[in-house]
Amino acid sequence: MSGLNPKELLIFVALLPPFTDPAADWPVAAQIAVLGLAFALTCAVFHTGMGLLARTVLRARPAGARGLGRVSGAAMVVIGGMLVVERLAG
């Protein structure tokens, strides 16, 4: 999640208002800010946990790490090829 991405900000503006209460003591903007911060914190905890788990598993299995690197590299090459084809076709 990046605060610099306008699409993410639009998603928050579109999806969070139904979870706010205009009659509450806090202003709606503060409620949206708290919900956004809770989401950011949840993402940070989840991604940190996944990173630590991946590091542990990949250190224990070097062959798996090499295979994952190869698959990731191949995926990037395929995506790059698709972008080139799309650019040339369009």
Secondary structure, DSSP 4 states (H G I P E B T S, - for coil): --TT-HHHHHHHHHHSGGG--TTSSS-HHHHHHHHHHHHHHHHHHHHHHHHHHHHHHHHH-HHHHHHHHHHHHHHHHHHHHHHHHHHHH-
